[in-house]
């Protein structure tokens, strides 16, 4: 999933307005739904960037990093879903 800069790269992106007409109602609705999903993703990434713990070296054994980061991401999305 990406923004309009990724059109044509086999990604889910909003519809671009054609030069010869305005967007149709279904295209506007599609863009709204895509952007709702993208908003949550962008906010989550911004939130992760503010965590001070991520500004330091990883303090656990390196081979545990994939499982740790997956767990943190899952817990964060679980928290968002519960709000």
Buried (B, 14 or more C-beta within 10 A) or exposed (E): EBEEEEEEEEEEBBBEEEEEEEBEEEBBEBBEEBEEEBEEEEEBEEEEEEEEEEEEEEEEEEEEEEEEEEEBEEEBEEEEEEE
